[in-house]
Amino acid sequence: MAKVNWKGSTLLGPVPPTMVSCGTVEEPNVLCVAWTGIVNSQPPMTYVSIRPTRHSHGLIKASGEFVINLTPSRLVRACDYVGVRSGRDENKFEKMHLTALPCSHVSAPQIAECPVSLECRVKDVTSLGSHDMFLAEIVGVNVDEELLDEEGKLHLEKAGLLSYVHGEYFAQGKKVGSFGYSVRKRPNPKKKAPAKKAHK
């Protein structure tokens, strides 16, 4: 297959269009951040990259805290809106009918309407050029009870999370595999299960 070579760019996808909340429960702010991800397991670490001109940048730098709220597809309009409007001009929580809830470990609020919220504490800020990267430890996770089964296992696939690809939003599609399935041993259909012994 022939390919065309372009200069380096931010052409990576899909990425998660999360809603990052900051400020306080009394004075909350939120913006859309798709430039985020996991960078370490122990301790759990993440990052968000934000332009210094954004209102949220100053709030996060001052407090050293933020919350990454995973966005379900039903909130796609709210997610887009908070990414293109500024908290300097309006209360985006009120405008998009979002509910600010207190967190357990940080002063920044979580969004009640989002199924999963990651409480984050900033460890380092790196200026990269157009954006500053806030490297942070995930100090708490809040999960909707509806996503847990009777054993307490998380079923995140039921959250209907949103994804972002090259300027467009998409709802999740069908499942095509699971972690490690490519090396998992498949059951042998020709091998019969041992017959059960009759009890006398």
RAPE-V43542 format. One record per pair of residues at least 6 apart in sequence whose ideal C-beta (glycine too) atoms are under 8 Angstrom apart, sorted by the first residue. I is the first residue (numbers start at 1). J is the second residue. D is the distance in whole Angstrom. If there is no record, write none. Layout:
((I J D) (I J D))
This chain:
((11 166 7) (13 163 8) (13 164 7) (13 165 4) (13 166 6) (14 163 4) (14 164 6) (14 165 5) (14 170 7) (15 34 4) (15 35 7) (15 36 8) (15 163 7) (15 164 5) (15 165 8) (16 34 6) (16 36 7) (16 37 8) (16 70 7) (16 71 7) (16 161 7) (16 162 7) (16 163 7) (16 164 7) (17 32 6) (17 33 8) (17 34 5) (17 71 6) (17 79 5) (17 80 8) (17 83 8) (17 162 6) (17 163 7) (17 164 4) (17 169 7) (18 32 7) (18 33 5) (18 34 7) (18 36 6) (18 68 5) (18 69 6) (18 70 6) (18 71 6) (19 30 5) (19 31 7) (19 32 6) (19 33 8) (19 69 5) (19 71 5) (19 75 7) (19 78 7) (19 79 6) (19 82 6) (19 98 8) (19 111 6) (19 114 6) (20 30 7) (20 31 6) (20 32 8) (20 33 5) (20 36 8) (20 48 6) (20 50 8) (20 56 7) (20 66 5) (20 67 7) (20 68 6) (20 69 7) (21 28 6) (21 29 7) (21 30 5) (21 66 7) (21 67 5) (21 69 6) (21 100 7) (21 108 6) (21 109 5) (21 110 6) (21 111 6) (21 117 8) (22 28 8) (22 29 5) (22 30 7) (22 56 5) (22 59 4) (22 60 5) (22 63 7) (22 65 7) (22 66 5) (22 67 7) (22 108 5) (23 29 4) (23 59 5) (23 63 8) (23 87 8) (23 108 6) (23 109 7) (24 107 6) (24 108 7) (24 109 7) (25 100 5) (25 101 7) (25 102 5) (25 107 8) (25 109 5) (28 91 8) (28 93 5) (28 100 4) (28 108 8) (28 109 5) (29 55 6) (29 56 6) (29 59 6) (29 87 4) (29 92 7) (29 93 8) (30 56 8) (30 69 8) (30 82 5) (30 87 7) (30 92 5) (30 93 6) (30 98 7) (30 111 7) (31 50 7) (31 54 6) (31 55 8) (31 56 5) (31 82 5) (31 83 6) (31 87 7) (31 92 8) (32 71 8) (32 79 5) (32 80 7) (32 82 5) (32 83 3) (32 84 8) (33 48 5) (33 49 7) (33 50 7) (33 68 8) (33 83 8) (34 164 5) (35 48 7) (35 49 4) (35 131 7) (36 46 6) (36 47 6) (36 48 5) (36 49 7) (36 68 6) (37 46 7) (37 47 7) (38 44 7) (38 45 7) (38 46 6) (39 45 5) (39 46 6) (39 47 6) (39 135 7) (43 137 5) (43 138 8) (44 137 7) (44 138 4) (45 123 7) (45 135 7) (45 136 7) (45 137 6) (45 138 7) (46 68 7) (46 118 7) (46 120 6) (46 135 8) (46 136 6) (46 138 6) (47 133 5) (47 134 6) (47 135 5) (47 136 7) (48 60 8) (48 66 7) (48 68 7) (48 120 8) (48 133 8) (48 134 5) (48 136 8) (49 128 7) (49 131 4) (49 132 7) (49 133 5) (49 134 8) (50 56 6) (50 57 5) (50 60 7) (50 131 6) (50 132 6) (50 134 7) (51 57 7) (51 130 6) (51 131 6) (51 132 8) (52 127 8) (52 131 8) (52 132 6) (54 86 7) (55 86 5) (55 87 4) (55 88 5) (56 66 8) (56 87 7) (57 132 7) (59 87 8) (60 66 5) (60 122 7) (60 134 6) (61 122 8) (61 125 7) (61 132 8) (61 134 8) (63 107 6) (63 108 7) (64 121 6) (64 122 4) (65 106 4) (65 107 6) (65 108 5) (65 119 8) (65 120 7) (65 121 6) (65 122 7) (66 106 8) (66 108 5) (66 120 5) (66 122 7) (66 134 7) (66 136 7) (67 103 6) (67 106 7) (67 108 5) (67 109 7) (67 110 5) (67 111 8) (67 117 5) (67 118 7) (67 119 6) (67 120 6) (68 117 7) (68 118 4) (68 120 6) (69 110 6) (69 111 4) (69 114 4) (69 116 7) (69 117 5) (69 118 8) (70 114 6) (70 115 6) (70 116 4) (70 117 7) (70 118 8) (70 159 7) (70 161 6) (71 79 5) (71 114 6) (71 161 7) (71 162 5) (72 113 8) (72 114 7) (72 115 6) (72 159 6) (72 160 5) (72 161 6) (72 162 6) (73 160 5) (73 161 7) (73 162 5) (73 169 8) (73 171 4) (73 172 7) (74 160 7) (75 113 6) (75 114 7) (75 162 7) (76 162 6) (76 169 5) (77 96 8) (78 96 4) (78 97 8) (78 98 6) (78 113 8) (79 162 6) (79 169 8) (80 169 7) (81 92 7) (81 95 7) (81 96 6) (82 92 5) (82 96 6) (85 92 6) (85 95 8) (92 98 8) (93 99 8) (93 100 6) (98 111 5) (98 112 7) (98 113 6) (99 111 7) (99 112 4) (99 113 6) (100 109 4) (100 110 8) (100 111 7) (100 112 8) (101 109 6) (101 110 5) (101 111 7) (101 112 5) (102 109 6) (102 110 8) (103 109 7) (103 110 5) (103 117 7) (103 119 5) (103 140 6) (103 142 7) (104 119 7) (104 140 5) (104 142 8) (105 119 5) (105 121 7) (105 139 4) (105 140 4) (106 119 5) (106 120 7) (106 121 6) (106 139 7) (106 140 7) (108 119 8) (110 117 4) (110 119 7) (110 142 6) (111 117 7) (115 143 7) (115 144 5) (115 146 8) (115 147 6) (115 156 8) (115 159 4) (115 161 8) (116 141 7) (116 142 7) (116 143 5) (116 144 7) (116 147 8) (116 156 7) (116 159 7) (117 141 7) (117 142 4) (118 138 5) (118 140 8) (118 141 6) (119 138 7) (119 139 5) (119 140 4) (119 141 7) (119 142 7) (120 136 4) (120 137 7) (120 138 6) (120 139 7) (121 136 6) (121 137 5) (121 139 5) (122 134 5) (122 135 7) (122 136 5) (123 135 5) (123 136 6) (123 137 6) (124 134 8) (124 135 4) (125 132 6) (125 133 7) (125 134 6) (125 135 7) (126 132 7) (126 133 5) (126 135 7) (143 154 6) (144 159 8) (146 158 7) (147 154 6) (147 155 5) (147 156 6) (147 158 6) (147 159 6) (148 154 6) (148 155 7) (149 155 6) (157 172 8) (157 175 7) (160 171 6) (160 172 6) (161 172 6) (162 169 6) (162 170 7) (162 171 7) (162 172 8) (163 169 7) (163 170 5) (163 171 8) (163 172 7) (164 170 7))
